[in-house]
Amino acid sequence: MNRRDFIQKTSLAATVTGILPKVQAPTQKPASRVRLGFIGVGLRGQSHLQQALYRKDVDVTAICDIDPSAVNTARKMITQAGKKEPAVYAKGPEDFANMVKRDDLDGVIIATPWEWHVPMTIATMKAGKYAAVEVSATVTLQESWDLVDTFEQTGSHCMILENVCYRRDVMAIMNMVRQGIFGEMLYAHCGYQHDLRGIKLNNGKSNALGVEFGEKGYSEAKWRTQHSVDRNGDIYPTHGLGPVAHWLDINRGNRMMYLTSMSTKSRGLHKYIVDHGGQNHPNAKVKFALGDIVTTNIQCHNGENIVLVHDTNSPRPYSLGFRAQGTEGIWMNDGHTIYLEGISPKEHIAEPDAAYLAKYDHPLWKKYEKEAENAGHGGIDYFIFRGFVEAIKNKVAPPIDVYDAAAWSAVSPLSELSISRGSSPVEIPDFTRGKWRSNKRIFGLNDEY
Amino acid sequence: MNRRDFIQKTSLAATVTGILPKVQAPTQKPASRVRLGFIGVGLRGQSHLQQALYRKDVDVTAICDIDPSAVNTARKMITQAGKKEPAVYAKGPEDFANMVKRDDLDGVIIATPWEWHVPMTIATMKAGKYAAVEVSATVTLQESWDLVDTFEQTGSHCMILENVCYRRDVMAIMNMVRQGIFGEMLYAHCGYQHDLRGIKLNNGKSNALGVEFGEKGYSEAKWRTQHSVDRNGDIYPTHGLGPVAHWLDINRGNRMMYLTSMSTKSRGLHKYIVDHGGQNHPNAKVKFALGDIVTTNIQCHNGENIVLVHDTNSPRPYSLGFRAQGTEGIWMNDGHTIYLEGISPKEHIAEPDAAYLAKYDHPLWKKYEKEAENAGHGGIDYFIFRGFVEAIKNKVAPPIDVYDAAAWSAVSPLSELSISRGSSPVEIPDFTRGKWRSNKRIFGLNDEY
């Protein structure tokens, strides 16, 4: 018996006996407080830290970062909020391994460069803590399997922090999909269409105008830009895929079967460097592998198609480009329109979507609107953080799980593979190993989290 | 030397000596009148006939159809317009072959079921007349080659009547693309998104509600619906592709290299039959091959990607879904928005497109707006018809040519092939046999046609 078979069999047995993985129903009285550690307290980590400080039921026990200024800022945020000074782990890139072993931690938030996500998440899970990892969770296909295998070995949960799943409009649309308002689902369009040129390239001191990256770059430009040098594929797929996966019950009665990806030429980043740094700037010689626009088409088991766009190197308005379409209607985020057969008053004429989004507002948003708004960042960061914390308190699986993290993130390396093979179709592994057929929905089930 | 090589060589030689194919510069004084024949005077043919009757420089010499009621309606239209009674060819499905041989014809308009387009077009070209053929021009890949070969053998022109090429907004966008307003082009989205359920299925007497097609259907339902039974692919690609091909200079400095297609499950037509005809209607047993939504991704030689959607079996607003994107801006038809770097007043915020569409209104529309509006059908049928007639009068190549007809239409069988191979990439032939490298633009060059 090989390792995969062994894990699969033991995991199935575990599910049957109810020991492993932890199931949705709480087995004990909920904890009143949750103790969290943070790996990565740069800009994104600080944003999560702010959510932690906003909550009265969360203690921040420890923080970890290799950047002293990030550590200082985070410490100040914590003490200025009147909380206890956290333990600090800043002794080199592997110090996180020491932090996750602490006894006074229930969960760990990981907001670090992508290539560190999986080592840190696995260390957290192996230490018996809940792991929350930023998007994308994984960079390679093997890493997606590693997350799943670690979960099935340890029973420790891993939640991918895909905050867009909680966007108010996409949750209202999910509500409508589940109530059958769109009929049988056929099609979804989504993506990450966000001009990141000023993030990938900056002046090295702030996100102010500049053409530096890598060693000389600031914040994400230090590491994120290199992915655009090395890789051609949808390198940031989950903001679009997460919400769509919930509409289509991916991993729960449905799954992604195969994909094709195609990419345009690469122009935007080079042009930005030349426009703002001149032809003679050393970075004008850098060759970027990433095509400016990458389109990925995904075939689902139940016959729906997903079209996913990655578009981050060009001047454009921010848009995740959502479209939900079924046999009885269509919603489009761009233009904010909806058309529902037999409901919309004029045949074949779209309506503004606002009244529908209000009518089908998700119970979670209805209940926690005020808290979400007070917590800042448009509310979605409040909800994704809340989901993680409440899962820990209730000792249950989080509302977005390791199979979601594995499958959504895997689209990234698979799209690279497809492009490298001239847009050939590439199989998407079934990370649930068949359990998608019987797995039930876990996201957005009620007004709790 | 095989036939293709022979044709290629002789054609190249002909181009050099200027005999064949006819070139853009007129060789004689323009004719003052044009004599046209019509093959197919059903609903679409009548629409073109109306354009012919609107013009003072066109005589309708002959009409051909196997449907007596269509012939009667067309004759009445002609005589009621005060024109001479046309010769009628209605003796069976091959009678068109007799019509095209008449001496008093300069050009022939072909608006018949798709599978008849190529035999009729080839007969017209071989008889030395200009052929204008409705969309799609061809159904199979071989037919696309046959059109090209016939043109190169005879020197007779073939124009595909892709009226959307003349839509005012897409011509303004073309104008902007050619002036570099979007920078270097990267991406285009387009398609045919039109609820045709009431066209593909009707009561057999009119387009009124019903679930009949084939023998028992009315008008296009008689033949068009069968394509949805037999074929899974983008079976109607040119309304989207035509305008985009002009933006991207396809066949003229650029070409389509390969494509992938993916399709959703097929639900819409069966559901419509059951909803309106009941489970026990015989057509409820029909299996439709056509997926409700087919998405085709096209890689272009110059590095642009085209995403093309076919969506005709679901309730939805009409939209051709145009998007034009370059290194310096993006236009989207859905939502009517535009964003141009350094021009739009707020960074990353889209503007309404109306002012730009007005500013870059194409000279042709500026000059002939009144005539186009008077001629009805939103103007685009006026312009496509004008293009054909003016080419004949000036004895030059039409503004949309046989290579356009061949390449745009070929996406249809190639998308079927890709889907049948699990979305594998499929090469798109170079119908220009290398001439795309030096061919110059022919469409929308001035304010004439």
Boltz contact constraints between the chains, C-beta under 6 A:
constraints:
  - contact:
      token1: [A, 184]
      token2: [B, 267]
      max_distance: 6.0
  - contact:
      token1: [A, 186]
      token2: [B, 264]
      max_distance: 6.0
  - contact:
      token1: [A, 186]
      token2: [B, 292]
      max_distance: 6.0
  - contact:
      token1: [A, 186]
      token2: [B, 293]
      max_distance: 6.0
  - contact:
      token1: [A, 187]
      token2: [B, 264]
      max_distance: 6.0
  - contact:
      token1: [A, 187]
      token2: [B, 293]
      max_distance: 6.0
  - contact:
      token1: [A, 260]
      token2: [B, 260]
      max_distance: 6.0
  - contact:
      token1: [A, 260]
      token2: [B, 423]
      max_distance: 6.0
  - contact:
      token1: [A, 262]
      token2: [B, 297]
      max_distance: 6.0
  - contact:
      token1: [A, 262]
      token2: [B, 299]
      max_distance: 6.0
  - contact:
      token1: [A, 262]
      token2: [B, 305]
      max_distance: 6.0
  - contact:
      token1: [A, 264]
      token2: [B, 186]
      max_distance: 6.0
  - contact:
      token1: [A, 264]
      token2: [B, 187]
      max_distance: 6.0
  - contact:
      token1: [A, 264]
      token2: [B, 303]
      max_distance: 6.0
  - contact:
      token1: [A, 264]
      token2: [B, 304]
      max_distance: 6.0
  - contact:
      token1: [A, 264]
      token2: [B, 305]
      max_distance: 6.0
  - contact:
      token1: [A, 265]
      token2: [B, 303]
      max_distance: 6.0
  - contact:
      token1: [A, 267]
      token2: [B, 184]
      max_distance: 6.0
  - contact:
      token1: [A, 267]
      token2: [B, 327]
      max_distance: 6.0
  - contact:
      token1: [A, 268]
      token2: [B, 327]
      max_distance: 6.0
  - contact:
      token1: [A, 271]
      token2: [B, 327]
      max_distance: 6.0
  - contact:
      token1: [A, 292]
      token2: [B, 186]
      max_distance: 6.0
  - contact:
      token1: [A, 293]
      token2: [B, 186]
      max_distance: 6.0
  - contact:
      token1: [A, 293]
      token2: [B, 187]
      max_distance: 6.0
  - contact:
      token1: [A, 295]
      token2: [B, 297]
      max_distance: 6.0
  - contact:
      token1: [A, 295]
      token2: [B, 307]
      max_distance: 6.0
  - contact:
      token1: [A, 297]
      token2: [B, 262]
      max_distance: 6.0
  - contact:
      token1: [A, 297]
      token2: [B, 295]
      max_distance: 6.0
  - contact:
      token1: [A, 299]
      token2: [B, 262]
      max_distance: 6.0
  - contact:
      token1: [A, 303]
      token2: [B, 264]
      max_distance: 6.0
  - contact:
      token1: [A, 303]
      token2: [B, 265]
      max_distance: 6.0
  - contact:
      token1: [A, 304]
      token2: [B, 264]
      max_distance: 6.0
  - contact:
      token1: [A, 305]
      token2: [B, 262]
      max_distance: 6.0
  - contact:
      token1: [A, 305]
      token2: [B, 264]
      max_distance: 6.0
  - contact:
      token1: [A, 307]
      token2: [B, 295]
      max_distance: 6.0
  - contact:
      token1: [A, 315]
      token2: [B, 341]
      max_distance: 6.0
  - contact:
      token1: [A, 316]
      token2: [B, 330]
      max_distance: 6.0
  - contact:
      token1: [A, 316]
      token2: [B, 339]
      max_distance: 6.0
  - contact:
      token1: [A, 317]
      token2: [B, 339]
      max_distance: 6.0
  - contact:
      token1: [A, 317]
      token2: [B, 348]
      max_distance: 6.0
  - contact:
      token1: [A, 317]
      token2: [B, 350]
      max_distance: 6.0
  - contact:
      token1: [A, 327]
      token2: [B, 267]
      max_distance: 6.0
  - contact:
      token1: [A, 327]
      token2: [B, 268]
      max_distance: 6.0
  - contact:
      token1: [A, 327]
      token2: [B, 271]
      max_distance: 6.0
  - contact:
      token1: [A, 330]
      token2: [B, 316]
      max_distance: 6.0
  - contact:
      token1: [A, 334]
      token2: [B, 334]
      max_distance: 6.0
  - contact:
      token1: [A, 334]
      token2: [B, 335]
      max_distance: 6.0
  - contact:
      token1: [A, 335]
      token2: [B, 334]
      max_distance: 6.0
  - contact:
      token1: [A, 335]
      token2: [B, 335]
      max_distance: 6.0
  - contact:
      token1: [A, 339]
      token2: [B, 316]
      max_distance: 6.0
  - contact:
      token1: [A, 339]
      token2: [B, 317]
      max_distance: 6.0
  - contact:
      token1: [A, 341]
      token2: [B, 315]
      max_distance: 6.0
  - contact:
      token1: [A, 348]
      token2: [B, 317]
      max_distance: 6.0
  - contact:
      token1: [A, 350]
      token2: [B, 317]
      max_distance: 6.0
  - contact:
      token1: [A, 422]
      token2: [B, 425]
      max_distance: 6.0
  - contact:
      token1: [A, 423]
      token2: [B, 260]
      max_distance: 6.0
  - contact:
      token1: [A, 423]
      token2: [B, 425]
      max_distance: 6.0
  - contact:
      token1: [A, 425]
      token2: [B, 422]
      max_distance: 6.0
  - contact:
      token1: [A, 425]
      token2: [B, 423]
      max_distance: 6.0
